[in-house]
Amino acid sequence: MSPTSSDRGAVRSAAEVNAEIRALVAAGLAGTPRYQRLLEEWAAAIHTEVEPAA
């Protein structure tokens, strides 16, 4: 398993987290605690990457 951003102390991009989420779904592991943590990490990454509308 890859380390999460909290394990590494750095924030991963939404694209990186999304790739890991997709791999879990493909492996039939959606709904696991790991999947839920990744969704939270992805939401946080999206929030930091999206610029506010003008």
DSSP file (Angstrom, degrees, kcal/mol; ACC not computed):
  #  RESIDUE AA STRUCTURE BP1 BP2  ACC     N-H-->O    O-->H-N    N-H-->O    O-->H-N    TCO  KAPPA ALPHA  PHI   PSI    X-CA   Y-CA   Z-CA
    1    1 A M              0   0    0      0, 0.0     3,-0.1     0, 0.0     0, 0.0   0.000 360.0 360.0 360.0 140.6    0.0    0.0    0.0
    2    2 A S        -     0   0    0      1,-0.1     2,-0.1    18,-0.0     0, 0.0  -0.479 360.0-102.9 -77.2 151.1    1.2    3.5   -0.8
    3    3 A P        -     0   0    0      0, 0.0     2,-0.1     0, 0.0    -1,-0.1  -0.453  34.7-126.0 -70.6 147.9    1.6    6.0    2.0
    4    4 A T     >  -     0   0    0     -2,-0.1     4,-1.9     1,-0.1     3,-0.4  -0.370  30.1 -98.9 -84.4 172.1   -1.1    8.6    2.4
    5    5 A S  H  >>S+     0   0    0      1,-0.2     4,-2.4     2,-0.2     5,-0.7   0.862 125.8  54.7 -61.7 -34.7   -0.3   12.3    2.5
    6    6 A S  H  45S+     0   0    0      1,-0.2    -1,-0.2     2,-0.2     5,-0.1   0.843 107.4  50.8 -68.2 -30.8   -0.6   12.2    6.3
    7    7 A D  H  45S+     0   0    0     -3,-0.4    -1,-0.2     1,-0.2    -2,-0.2   0.879 119.8  35.3 -69.2 -37.9    2.0    9.5    6.4
    8    8 A R  H  <5S-     0   0    0     -4,-1.9    -2,-0.2     2,-0.3    -1,-0.2   0.676 101.2-128.4 -92.1 -19.2    4.4   11.4    4.1
    9    9 A G  T  <5S+     0   0    0     -4,-2.4     2,-0.3     1,-0.3    -3,-0.2   0.549  77.6  98.8  81.0   6.5    3.6   14.9    5.4
   10   10 A A  S   <S-     0   0    0     -5,-0.7     2,-0.5    -6,-0.2    -1,-0.3  -0.925  75.3-117.3-125.8 151.8    3.0   16.1    1.9
   11   11 A V        -     0   0    0     -2,-0.3     2,-0.2    -3,-0.1    -7,-0.0  -0.758  25.9-145.6 -91.6 128.0   -0.2   16.6    0.0
   12   12 A R        -     0   0    0     -2,-0.5     2,-0.0     1,-0.1    -7,-0.0  -0.536  26.6 -99.8 -85.7 157.7   -0.7   14.5   -3.1
   13   13 A S     >  -     0   0    0     -2,-0.2     4,-2.1     1,-0.1     5,-0.2  -0.342  27.8-114.7 -71.9 158.1   -2.5   15.8   -6.2
   14   14 A A  H  > S+     0   0    0     31,-0.2     4,-2.9     1,-0.2     5,-0.2   0.861 117.8  56.9 -60.1 -35.6   -6.1   14.9   -6.8
   15   15 A A  H  > S+     0   0    0      2,-0.2     4,-2.0     1,-0.2    -1,-0.2   0.898 106.2  48.8 -64.5 -40.5   -5.0   13.0   -9.9
   16   16 A E  H  > S+     0   0    0      2,-0.2     4,-1.5     1,-0.2    -2,-0.2   0.934 114.9  44.0 -63.4 -46.1   -2.6   10.9   -7.9
   17   17 A V  H  X S+     0   0    0     -4,-2.1     4,-2.4     1,-0.2    -2,-0.2   0.904 110.9  55.0 -66.4 -40.5   -5.3   10.1   -5.3
   18   18 A N  H  X S+     0   0    0     -4,-2.9     4,-2.8     1,-0.2    -1,-0.2   0.888 104.5  54.3 -60.7 -39.3   -7.9    9.5   -8.0
   19   19 A A  H  X S+     0   0    0     -4,-2.0     4,-1.8     1,-0.2    -1,-0.2   0.897 109.8  46.9 -61.7 -39.9   -5.6    6.9   -9.7
   20   20 A E  H  X S+     0   0    0     -4,-1.5     4,-2.0     2,-0.2    -2,-0.2   0.887 110.9  51.9 -69.9 -37.9   -5.3    5.0   -6.4
   21   21 A I  H  X S+     0   0    0     -4,-2.4     4,-2.4     1,-0.2    -2,-0.2   0.934 109.2  50.6 -61.0 -46.0   -9.1    5.2   -5.9
   22   22 A R  H  X S+     0   0    0     -4,-2.8     4,-2.6     1,-0.2    -1,-0.2   0.881 108.1  52.8 -60.6 -38.7   -9.6    3.8   -9.4
   23   23 A A  H  X S+     0   0    0     -4,-1.8     4,-1.6     2,-0.2    -1,-0.2   0.905 109.3  48.8 -64.5 -40.7   -7.2    0.9   -8.7
   24   24 A L  H  <>S+     0   0    0     -4,-2.0     5,-3.2     2,-0.2     6,-0.3   0.915 111.6  49.1 -64.7 -42.1   -9.2    0.0   -5.5
   25   25 A V  H ><5S+     0   0    0     -4,-2.4     3,-1.6     1,-0.2     5,-0.3   0.924 109.9  51.5 -62.5 -43.9  -12.5    0.1   -7.4
   26   26 A A  H 3<5S+     0   0    0     -4,-2.6    -1,-0.2     1,-0.3    -2,-0.2   0.823 109.2  51.4 -62.3 -30.7  -11.0   -2.1  -10.1
   27   27 A A  T 3<5S-     0   0    0     -4,-1.6    -1,-0.3    -5,-0.2    -2,-0.2   0.426 119.5-111.9 -85.8   1.2   -9.9   -4.5   -7.4
   28   28 A G  T < 5S+     0   0    0     -3,-1.6    -3,-0.2    -4,-0.2    -2,-0.1   0.766  83.0 123.0  76.5  25.4  -13.4   -4.6   -5.9
   29   29 A L    > < +     0   0    0     -5,-3.2     3,-1.4    -6,-0.2     6,-0.4   0.156  26.7 133.2-108.5  18.5  -12.2   -2.8   -2.8
   30   30 A A  T 3   +     0   0    0     -6,-0.3     4,-0.0    -5,-0.3    -8,-0.0  -0.446  67.7  34.6 -65.4 142.3  -14.6    0.1   -2.9
   31   31 A G  T 3  S+     0   0    0      1,-0.3    -1,-0.2    -2,-0.1    -2,-0.0   0.347  87.8 125.6  93.8  -5.9  -16.2    0.7    0.5
   32   32 A T  S <> S-     0   0    0     -3,-1.4     4,-2.3     1,-0.1    -1,-0.3  -0.391  77.6-107.0 -78.7 162.8  -13.2   -0.4    2.5
   33   33 A P  H  > S+     0   0    0      0, 0.0     4,-2.4     0, 0.0     5,-0.2   0.883 122.6  54.7 -56.8 -37.8  -11.7    1.9    5.2
   34   34 A R  H  > S+     0   0    0      2,-0.2     4,-2.2     1,-0.2     5,-0.2   0.918 107.3  50.0 -61.0 -43.9   -8.8    2.6    2.8
   35   35 A Y  H  > S+     0   0    0     -6,-0.4     4,-2.2     1,-0.2    -1,-0.2   0.916 110.0  50.5 -60.3 -45.0  -11.2    3.7    0.1
   36   36 A Q  H  X S+     0   0    0     -4,-2.3     4,-1.9     1,-0.2    -2,-0.2   0.905 109.8  49.9 -62.4 -42.6  -13.0    6.0    2.5
   37   37 A R  H  X S+     0   0    0     -4,-2.4     4,-2.4     1,-0.2    -1,-0.2   0.899 110.1  51.4 -62.7 -40.2   -9.7    7.6    3.5
   38   38 A L  H  X S+     0   0    0     -4,-2.2     4,-3.0     2,-0.2    -2,-0.2   0.886 106.5  53.7 -65.3 -38.2   -8.7    8.1   -0.1
   39   39 A L  H  X S+     0   0    0     -4,-2.2     4,-2.5     2,-0.2    -1,-0.2   0.911 110.3  47.4 -61.5 -41.1  -12.0    9.8   -0.8
   40   40 A E  H  X S+     0   0    0     -4,-1.9     4,-2.0     2,-0.2    -2,-0.2   0.907 113.0  48.2 -65.7 -41.5  -11.4   12.2    2.0
   41   41 A E  H  X S+     0   0    0     -4,-2.4     4,-2.3     2,-0.2    -2,-0.2   0.905 111.6  50.6 -64.6 -41.1   -7.9   12.9    0.8
   42   42 A W  H  X S+     0   0    0     -4,-3.0     4,-2.8     2,-0.2     5,-0.2   0.923 109.1  50.9 -62.7 -45.0   -9.2   13.4   -2.8
   43   43 A A  H  X S+     0   0    0     -4,-2.5     4,-2.1     1,-0.2    -1,-0.2   0.902 111.5  47.9 -60.7 -41.4  -11.8   15.9   -1.6
   44   44 A A  H  X S+     0   0    0     -4,-2.0     4,-1.7     2,-0.2    -1,-0.2   0.900 112.2  49.6 -65.3 -40.8   -9.1   17.8    0.3
   45   45 A A  H  X S+     0   0    0     -4,-2.3     4,-1.7     2,-0.2   -31,-0.2   0.915 110.7  49.3 -65.5 -43.1   -6.8   17.8   -2.7
   46   46 A I  H  X S+     0   0    0     -4,-2.8     4,-2.1     1,-0.2    -1,-0.2   0.917 108.3  54.9 -60.4 -43.2   -9.6   19.0   -5.0
   47   47 A H  H  < S+     0   0    0     -4,-2.1    -1,-0.2     1,-0.2    -2,-0.2   0.872 111.8  42.9 -60.4 -38.3  -10.4   21.8   -2.6
   48   48 A T  H  < S+     0   0    0     -4,-1.7    -1,-0.2     1,-0.2    -2,-0.2   0.746 115.4  49.4 -80.3 -23.5   -6.8   23.1   -2.6
   49   49 A E  H  < S+     0   0    0     -4,-1.7     2,-0.4    -5,-0.2    -2,-0.2   0.757  91.6  85.5 -87.8 -25.5   -6.4   22.7   -6.4
   50   50 A V  S  < S-     0   0    0     -4,-2.1     3,-0.0    -5,-0.2    -4,-0.0  -0.639  71.0-142.9 -83.5 128.3   -9.6   24.5   -7.5
   51   51 A E        -     0   0    0     -2,-0.4     3,-0.1     1,-0.1    -2,-0.1  -0.672  27.4-102.4 -87.6 143.5   -9.3   28.3   -7.8
   52   52 A P        -     0   0    0      0, 0.0    -1,-0.1     0, 0.0     2,-0.1  -0.296  41.3-102.6 -63.1 147.5  -12.3   30.4   -6.7
   53   53 A A              0   0    0      1,-0.1    -3,-0.0    -3,-0.0     0, 0.0  -0.392 360.0 360.0 -68.9 148.4  -14.4   31.8   -9.5
   54   54 A A              0   0    0     -3,-0.1    -1,-0.1    -2,-0.1     0, 0.0   0.476 360.0 360.0 -73.9 360.0  -13.9   35.4  -10.3
